[in-house]
C-alpha cells in the first residue's frame, strides 16, 4: 500500500489531483475554526469544556460538522444541508414524474437535478442557521452550562440576520469546495469532506476516554475502546465488500455482418445496499420528540415519559425503536433506489437473461426475491453496528456520538473504500499495482 502511495505521487496528473484535494481539505479545516460575528467565544469555550453540555442533543450533528457546530463558526452547518437536500431530491425522484424524467435524460438531466439540489441546500441552510441561532440565544445549545444563555450577548435583529447570512454563505462555500474536489480532485468531494469532519473529532474523543478512565490512569479503557473500534472497522469492511453476484448472459445478435453480444456479466447486489442512509433517517426521527420536549414549556407526564424513554439513548424503548426504524428504512430505501422491473426490462431490451430464469416478469420477481433475502442480513447488520456504542461502550463513558459509533464508522469505511477504489482505477490505467491488491 505504501508503494502504491509512492507511485500515485509519481504520476503527474494523479499527484496534482491528490495535492489539490489536500489543499481543499486544509481550507475546509481552517474555515471550521473561523468565528462568526455576534458570539462570545469565551462563553462558548467554557460550555464546550463542560462535559455534560457537550454531550447534548446536538452532539451527532457536531460530529458531522467536524466540531464546528458547537463552536458556532462560519462552517457550523457543515455539509449536512447538502446531504439532506440530496436525500430529499432522491426521494422526490420516485414521487415526482418530472424529476424521474430528468434522471433518465442522462448528463443534462443530472445537471438540472444538481442545480435543484443547490437551491434546496441554500434554503435548508437558512432554515437550519436560523434554528441554530435561536437555540444558541435561548441557551438550549449547551444544556447544563451556566453561561449558555450568554453566548449571544446582542440579540438584536441585525446581529441575528448577520449570523444566519454568514452561516448560509459558509454552507455555500462548503458545497463549492466539495464540487471542486469532485471536478478537479480525486472525486466524491462531499463524501471526502464528511470523512474529514468525522475523522477530525477522533483525537479529542479518544483522549477524553483516556482522561475519564479510572483503570491504570485510563489506559485500560483507552485500549479496550481502540480494540472494539478496530473490530468494528474489520466487520464493516467485510460486510461492505460483501455482495451477491447474479450472473447475466447476453445472446448473440447479428447486425449486418457483425456479431454483437454473447458476453457474460453479473449484477452486483450488495448486502448493505442502503449504506448509512437508514441510520441517518432513524437518528433524525428519534431526535424529533427530544427537540419538541426541549423547546416546549410543558413539563407534563408526556414530556417526562419522552425524556426517560426516547431522549435517553440507554433506555430500552429508545434502543428497540432505533433498531426497528433502521430495519424499516433499510428496506424502504432499497425499494426506492433499486427497481427490479426496470432492470429486467433493460436486460430484455438488450437480449440479456439470467440463466434458468425467463426474461421479463419472472426475472423481476427473481431479483425482488434475492434482494429481499440479502436486505434482511444487511438491515440487521446496520442495526447491530449502530447499537454497539450504546450497548458495549456505555461502561467507558461513550455515548452515541463516540467516533467509533455505528454512523461514523459506516461513513469512514464507506468513503475510504470508495476513494481507494478510485485511486486504484487510475493507477491500473497506467499498469500500476493498486491499493486493494
C-alpha positions in Angstrom: 0.0 0.0 0.0 2.9 2.4 0.8 4.4 1.5 -2.6 1.0 2.4 -4.2 1.0 5.7 -2.5 4.5 6.4 -3.8 3.5 5.5 -7.3 0.4 7.6 -7.1 2.5 10.7 -6.2 5.0 9.8 -9.0 2.2 10.1 -11.6 2.0 13.8 -12.5 -1.8 14.2 -13.1 -2.7 12.0 -10.1 -0.3 13.9 -7.9 -1.9 17.2 -8.9 -5.3 15.8 -8.0 -4.1 14.5 -4.6 -2.4 17.8 -3.7 -5.4 19.8 -4.9 -7.7 17.7 -2.7 -5.3 18.1 0.3 -5.3 21.9 -0.3 -9.1 22.0 -0.3 -9.2 19.9 2.9 -6.8 22.4 4.6 -9.1 25.3 3.6 -12.1 23.5 4.9 -10.5 22.8 8.3 -9.4 26.4 8.5 -13.0 27.5 7.9 -14.3 25.3 10.7 -12.3 27.4 13.2 -13.2 30.9 11.9 -15.7 32.6 14.2 -18.8 34.4 13.2 -19.8 37.9 14.4 -22.1 38.3 17.4 -20.8 35.3 19.5 -19.0 35.5 22.8 -16.4 32.8 22.3 -15.1 32.8 25.9 -18.5 31.5 27.0 -18.6 29.1 24.0 -15.3 27.6 25.1 -16.5 27.4 28.7 -19.6 25.5 27.6 -17.6 23.2 25.3 -15.3 22.3 28.2 -18.4 21.3 30.2 -18.7 17.6 29.5 -22.4 17.4 30.4 -23.2 20.3 28.0 -21.0 18.8 25.2 -22.9 15.5 25.2 -26.3 17.0 24.5 -28.8 16.6 21.7 -26.6 18.3 19.0 -23.6 16.0 19.5 -24.2 13.9 16.4 -24.6 17.0 14.1 -21.5 18.5 15.7 -19.6 15.3 14.7 -20.7 15.7 11.1 -19.5 19.4 11.1 -16.1 18.5 12.4 -16.8 20.2 15.8 -17.7 23.5 14.1 -21.4 23.4 15.1 -20.8 23.8 18.9 -18.1 26.4 18.2 -20.6 28.3 16.0 -18.1 29.1 13.2 -18.7 30.0 9.6 -18.8 26.3 8.6 -21.1 25.4 11.6 -23.7 23.8 9.5 -21.1 21.8 7.6 -22.2 19.5 4.8 -25.4 18.4 6.4 -27.7 20.8 4.5 -26.4 19.4 1.2 -26.7 15.8 2.4 -30.3 16.5 3.5 -31.1 18.2 0.2 -29.6 15.3 -1.8 -31.7 12.7 0.1 -34.9 14.8 -0.3 -34.3 15.1 -4.1 -33.5 11.4 -4.3 -36.8 10.5 -2.5 -38.8 13.0 -4.6 -37.5 11.5 -7.8 -39.6 8.5 -7.1 -42.7 10.6 -6.4 -42.5 13.5 -9.0 -42.6 12.4 -12.6 -40.7 15.5 -13.8 -37.7 14.6 -11.6 -37.8 11.0 -12.7 -37.8 12.1 -16.4 -34.8 14.4 -15.7 -33.0 11.4 -14.1 -33.4 9.4 -17.3 -32.2 12.2 -19.6 -28.5 11.5 -18.8 -25.9 14.1 -18.1 -28.2 17.1 -18.9 -30.9 15.8 -16.5 -28.4 15.1 -13.8 -27.0 18.7 -14.1 -30.5 20.0 -13.7 -31.2 17.9 -10.6 -27.8 19.1 -9.2 -28.9 22.7 -9.7 -32.2 22.0 -7.8 -30.1 20.4 -5.0 -28.0 23.5 -4.7 -31.1 25.7 -4.4 -32.6 23.4 -1.8 -29.3 23.4 0.1 -29.3 27.1 0.5 -32.9 27.1 1.6 -32.2 24.4 4.2 -29.0 26.3 5.3 -31.1 29.4 6.0 -33.7 27.3 8.0 -31.0 25.4 9.9 -28.9 28.6 10.5 -32.0 30.4 11.9 -32.7 27.4 14.2 -29.1 27.2 15.4 -29.0 31.0 16.2 -32.4 30.7 18.1 -31.1 27.7 20.0 -27.9 29.5 20.9 -29.7 32.6 22.0 -32.1 30.6 24.3 -29.2 28.7 25.9 -30.5 25.3 24.8 -27.4 24.6 22.6 -25.4 23.7 25.7 -27.7 22.1 28.3 -26.2 22.2 31.8 -23.8 25.0 31.1 -24.3 28.0 33.4 -23.3 30.6 30.8 -25.2 29.0 27.9 -27.7 31.9 27.7 -24.8 34.4 27.4 -23.3 33.0 24.2 -25.1 35.7 22.0 -24.9 38.9 24.1 -26.5 41.1 21.5 -29.8 39.6 20.4 -30.9 42.4 18.0 -32.4 41.6 14.6 -29.4 42.9 12.7 -26.9 40.6 14.6 -29.3 37.6 14.2 -29.6 38.2 10.4 -25.8 38.7 10.1 -25.2 35.4 11.8 -27.7 33.5 9.6 -26.3 35.0 6.4 -22.7 34.2 7.5 -23.5 30.5 8.2 -25.5 30.2 5.0 -22.6 31.6 3.0 -20.3 29.2 4.8 -22.6 26.3 3.7 -22.4 27.5 0.1 -18.6 27.7 0.3 -18.5 24.1 1.7 -20.7 22.9 -1.2 -18.4 24.7 -3.7 -15.3 23.1 -2.1 -16.9 19.7 -2.4 -17.7 20.2 -6.0 -14.2 21.3 -6.7 -12.9 18.1 -5.2 -15.3 16.1 -7.4 -14.3 18.0 -10.6 -10.6 18.6 -10.2 -9.6 16.3 -7.3 -9.9 12.6 -6.7 -13.8 12.6 -6.8 -16.5 12.2 -4.2 -16.0 15.7 -2.8 -18.9 15.8 -0.5 -18.1 12.4 0.9 -14.5 13.3 1.5 -15.5 16.5 3.4 -17.8 14.4 5.6 -14.9 11.9 6.1 -12.6 14.7 7.2 -15.2 16.2 9.5 -15.8 12.9 11.4 -12.0 12.0 11.4 -11.2 15.4 12.9 -13.2 14.5 16.1 -11.3 11.3 16.7 -8.3 12.5 18.6 -10.2 14.6 21.2 -12.8 12.0 21.7 -10.2 9.2 22.3 -8.2 11.4 24.6 -11.4 12.2 26.6 -12.0 8.4 27.0 -8.5 8.1 28.5 -8.9 11.1 30.8 -12.2 9.9 32.1 -11.0 6.3 32.7 -10.2 5.1 36.2 -8.3 1.8 35.5 -4.5 2.3 35.2 -5.0 6.1 34.6 -7.5 5.4 31.8 -5.1 3.4 29.6 -7.2 0.2 30.0 -10.4 1.9 28.9 -8.5 3.6 26.1 -7.0 0.3 24.9 -10.4 -1.5 25.1 -12.1 1.2 23.2 -9.4 1.1 20.5 -9.7 -2.7 20.3 -13.5 -2.6 19.9 -13.1 0.1 17.3 -10.7 -2.0 15.2 -13.0 -5.0 15.4 -15.9 -2.8 14.2 -13.9 -1.5 11.3 -12.9 -5.0 10.2 -16.6 -6.1 10.5 -17.8 -3.1 8.5 -15.2 -3.6 5.8 -16.1 -7.3 5.5 -19.8 -6.6 5.1 -19.5 -3.5 2.9 -17.4 -5.6 0.4 -19.9 -8.5 0.5 -22.2 -8.8 -2.5 -24.4 -11.3 -4.3 -23.4 -11.6 -7.9 -26.3 -12.6 -10.1 -25.0 -14.0 -13.5 -26.3 -12.4 -16.7 -25.8 -13.8 -20.2 -26.3 -11.7 -23.3 -27.4 -13.5 -26.5 -25.5 -13.0 -29.8 -27.1 -10.7 -32.3 -26.2 -10.3 -35.9 -26.3 -6.7 -37.2 -25.2 -6.6 -40.8 -22.0 -8.7 -40.9 -21.1 -8.0 -37.3 -21.9 -10.1 -34.3 -22.8 -8.4 -31.0 -23.4 -9.8 -27.5 -22.6 -13.3 -26.4 -20.9 -11.9 -23.3 -21.3 -12.9 -19.6 -21.5 -10.4 -16.8 -23.2 -10.1 -13.4 -25.5 -7.8 -11.4 -23.7 -7.0 -8.0 -26.2 -6.7 -5.2 -24.5 -5.6 -2.0 -25.5 -7.0 1.3 -25.7 -3.4 2.6 -27.4 -1.9 -0.4 -28.8 1.1 1.5 -25.5 2.3 3.0 -25.7 4.6 6.0 -28.9 6.3 5.0 -31.2 4.2 7.2 -29.1 5.1 10.3 -29.3 8.8 9.5 -33.1 8.6 8.9 -33.7 6.7 12.2 -31.5 9.1 14.2 -33.3 12.1 12.7 -36.7 10.8 13.6 -35.7 9.9 17.2 -34.4 13.5 17.6 -37.8 15.0 16.8 -39.5 14.0 20.1 -36.5 15.2 22.1 -36.5 18.5 20.3 -40.2 19.0 21.0 -39.7 18.5 24.7 -36.6 20.7 24.7 -38.4 23.7 23.2 -41.7 23.1 25.0 -42.6 24.8 28.2 -44.7 22.0 29.3 -43.3 19.6 31.8 -46.2 17.2 32.0 -46.3 13.4 32.2 -45.8 13.0 28.4 -42.7 15.2 28.4 -41.3 13.2 31.3 -42.0 9.9 29.5 -40.3 11.1 26.3 -37.2 12.3 28.3 -37.0 9.0 30.1 -37.7 6.6 27.2 -36.9 8.3 23.9 -34.4 11.0 24.6 -32.3 8.7 26.8 -30.1 6.7 24.4 -29.6 4.0 27.0 -33.3 3.4 27.6 -34.8 0.1 26.3 -37.7 1.8 24.4 -35.2 4.0 22.6 -32.9 1.1 21.7 -35.8 -1.1 20.4 -37.4 1.7 18.4 -34.0 2.8 17.0 -33.3 -0.8 15.8 -36.7 -1.2 14.3 -36.5 2.1 12.4 -33.2 1.2 10.9 -34.5 -2.1 9.7 -37.6 -0.4 8.2 -35.7 2.4 6.5 -33.2 -0.2 5.1 -36.0 -1.9 3.2 -37.6 1.4 2.3 -34.5 2.9 0.8 -33.6 -0.2 -1.1 -37.1 -0.4 -2.5 -37.0 3.2 -3.9 -33.4 3.0 -5.2 -33.4 -0.4 -6.9 -36.3 -1.2 -9.3 -36.2 -4.9 -10.3 -38.8 -4.3 -13.1 -36.8 -1.6 -14.7 -33.6 -3.8 -14.5 -35.5 -6.7 -16.0 -36.9 -4.6 -18.8 -33.4 -3.2 -19.7 -32.0 -6.7 -19.8 -34.8 -7.9 -22.0 -34.3 -4.9 -24.3 -30.7 -5.7 -24.9 -31.1 -9.5 -25.1 -29.9 -10.3 -21.6 -31.2 -13.0 -19.3 -30.4 -14.8 -16.1 -29.5 -18.5 -16.7 -32.5 -20.6 -15.7 -34.9 -17.6 -15.4 -37.2 -16.4 -18.2 -36.8 -12.8 -19.3 -39.4 -10.2 -18.3 -41.6 -10.6 -15.3 -40.0 -13.8 -13.9 -36.6 -12.0 -13.9 -38.1 -9.1 -12.0 -39.7 -11.5 -9.4 -36.4 -13.3 -9.0 -34.5 -10.1 -8.5 -37.0 -9.0 -5.9 -36.7 -12.3 -4.1 -32.9 -12.2 -4.0 -32.9 -8.5 -3.0 -35.3 -9.1 0.0 -33.2 -12.1 1.1 -30.0 -10.2 1.3 -31.5 -7.0 2.6 -32.5 -8.8 5.8 -29.0 -9.5 7.0 -27.9 -6.1 5.7 -30.6 -4.3 7.8 -29.8 -6.4 10.9 -26.1 -5.6 10.5 -26.8 -1.9 10.3 -29.0 -2.1 13.5 -26.4 -4.0 15.4 -23.5 -1.8 14.4 -25.4 1.3 15.3 -26.2 -0.1 18.8 -22.7 -1.2 19.7 -21.7 2.1 21.2 -24.8 2.2 23.4 -24.5 -1.5 24.5 -20.8 -2.2 24.7 -19.1 1.2 25.3 -21.6 2.6 27.9 -19.3 1.5 30.7 -16.5 3.6 29.4 -18.4 6.9 29.3 -19.0 6.7 25.5 -22.4 7.7 24.0 -24.0 7.5 20.6 -21.7 10.3 19.4 -18.5 8.5 20.1 -16.3 8.4 16.9 -16.2 4.6 16.9 -20.0 4.6 16.8 -22.0 3.0 14.1 -22.8 6.0 12.0 -19.3 7.4 11.9 -17.6 4.0 11.3 -20.0 3.3 8.4 -19.2 6.7 6.8 -15.5 6.5 7.4 -15.1 3.0 6.0 -17.5 3.5 3.1 -15.9 6.7 1.9 -12.4 5.3 2.5 -13.1 2.2 0.4 -14.7 4.2 -2.4 -11.8 6.7 -2.5 -9.2 3.9 -2.6 -11.0 2.2 -5.4 -11.0 5.5 -7.5 -7.3 5.9 -6.9 -6.7 2.3 -7.7 -8.6 2.5 -11.0 -6.4 5.5 -12.1 -3.3 3.5 -11.1 -4.4 0.5 -13.1 -4.8 2.7 -16.2 -1.0 3.1 -16.0 -0.3 -0.6 -15.2 0.4 0.2 -11.6 -0.5 -2.1 -8.8 -3.4 -0.7 -6.8 -4.2 -0.4 -3.1 -6.6 -3.3 -2.9 -4.3 -5.9 -4.5 
